[in-house]
Amino acid sequence: MRSADQATEKALAGLPTTFSYTEARAGGLSDRRLYALRDAGVIEQLGRGLFRRADSAGEADPDLLEIAHRAPRATLCLTTALARHGLSDTIPARIDVALPRGQRRPRTQAPVMWHAFAPDTFDIGRDELTLTEQTTIGMYSPERCIIDAFRLRHLEGSDVAVEALRRWLRRRGAQPATLLRMARAFPKAEPALRAALEILQ
């Protein structure tokens, strides 16, 4: 193997699976070599200044990888998260992503619908979804997603919220008391959620 190829292999080995242009340059890859690797199919460009090794291409959704790298606090929410939890059959045309209100919304190639959630309740019900060994993205729990669907039913539609609640109640281990405890932090959602629970239970 030529020394240039060995240097490239070494530089790539020192980078995470998904990496930025800045990380590639700091790792010893020149512009010319970086784009030659892209053109040769060794790496894949996910978005402006964002790449991943082609041998890891089957690991994760490239749109979610881009979102996670552009906005570390990004959290899948509303219909996108409901669908991932099996609480909705709707697959939105754009990925619903929440950020704390006041945080900058980055530009992405991925189709994203950004939502601004209150910073004081942002982490309630927030879990992490593993994308690769090095990358995670936030995702709200089924309970938080249901609460948000009721809280934002003027955007999502009441039928989405009620159907998600109906499916959740059918699950083994679903505890309405836990759901209502979490809902106390969201006064706009709690009355409608209580009313729907009385009808569905």
Secondary structure by P-SEA (a helix, b strand, c coil): ccaaaaaaaaaaaaccccccaaaaaaacccaaaaaaaaaacccccccccbbbbccccccccaaaaaaaaaccccccccaaaaaaaccccccccbbbbbcccccbbbbbcccccccccccccccccbbbbbccccbbbbbbcaaaaaaaaaaacccccaaaaaaaaaaaaacccccaaaaaaaaccccccaaaaaaaaaacc
